[in-house]
Amino acid sequence: MSLASSIAALAARIGFEVKTKIDATHPGIARVWVSFGYVGGQVVIHGSHSVASVARTAAGRYRVRFAVAMPDTNYCWTALARSSTNTGQQRLALVRASSDLKTVQYVDISCATAASSFDDSSEINLVVYR
């Protein structure tokens, strides 16, 4: 067997092993992701996976509803927001107000300025792992 054949056989075997160990339920795979923003007075979803809807509940406050319910609320989410200006004014999408909910059906996220006031963004990216 040539070296090229051996390497090809090894690559195929590794691919098979990875395929049997990692599937859609693996905790390292995002269960939900969405890129959305508040543009022209409405929520616009740029792209998503397993998201039923995104609703704006107030300025800078959003409810992301999952297409498939999570098994429990022990999931992890992270989000980032695009700044609306180039003057260094940040938008943070990693805040949760005490009234925000995290359920098996949806998660509430908030987008805030560096001055801690809620504000919208044209692009917010959310990823949920479980």
N, C-alpha and C positions, 0 to 999 in steps of 0.2 A: 504494500500500500504506500502510495506516495505521501509526501508531507502535506501537500495540498488536500488530498483525500482525507487524511487524518484530521486536519484542522476543520474541514467541512463537516466531518462526522461529529467531532467534538462540539462545534457550534450548534449543530442540529440537536444534539443531546442536551446541551445547556438550555436551548430554547424550549425544548419539551419539558424539562424540569421546572423552569420558571413559569411556563404556562399552566402547569398543574398546581403550582403553589400560590400564584397570584391571580385572583379573579375580581370581579366587580365588588365583592364584599370585603376585600382586603382593607384593613384600616389605613393603609398608606395611599389609597386611591380616593380621590375626591368624590364624595357622594353627590354633591351639588356644587355648581359654580354659576355665577352670573356676572355679566358686565352690563351695567345700566347707568342711566343718568337722568337728571331732570333738565329737559331741554324744551324751550318754547312753551312752558307751562304744563308739560306733561312728562310722565315717566316713559323713557324710551329704553327698551331692552336691546342692547347691541349684540348679545350672544348669550347662550345659557345651556345648561344641562340639568335636567330634573328639577326645573323651576316651573311652578304653575302660574305664578304672578308676582309682580312687585307693585306695591301700593305706597304712595306717599301719604303719611298720616299727618304730617305737619312739616314746616320748613326744616330740612335736614333730617327728617325722621322717616324711616321706611320699614315696611313689613314685607319680608320675602317669604312667600308661601311655597312649600315643597310639593313637587308633583307626586312623590311617594313619601309617606310618613317615615320618620326616623323610628328605630326600634325603641328608643328612649331619649332622654334629654342629655345624655352624657356625650354629646358631640362637641367638637371643637370648631370654631369658625374664626376666620381672619378676613380683614377687609382693608382696602386702601382706596383713597379718593384722590382725584386729580384736583390740583389747585385751579381756581378760576382766573388767576392772574399770574404774571411772571415776576411779581415784585417780592417774592419770598413768602407770601401769605399762604400758609399751609391749610389743607383740609384734612382732617383726621377722621377716619371711618372705623376707629377702633374703640369707640365709646359706647357704653350702654347706660342709659338713665335708669334709675331705680324702678321706673314704671314700665320699662321695656321688658318684653316677654321672650322666653326661649322655650318653645314647646316642641312636641314631635311633629307638628304640622307646619310651623313657621318660626322664624326668628326676626326680632325687631332689631334694627341697627340704626345708629345715628351718625350723622356727618357733622363735625364741628370745626370751627376755626381755632387757631392757636389762642384766641381770646376767650375760648370756651363758650361761644354762642353757636347754636345750631344753624347750619347753612347748607344749601344744596350744592351739588357738584354735577358737572356734565358727564363725569365718568366715575363710577364706584364699582370696584371689583371685589366680589365676595366669594370665598371658597369654604366649603363645609366638609369636614372629615369625620368619620365614625368607624 
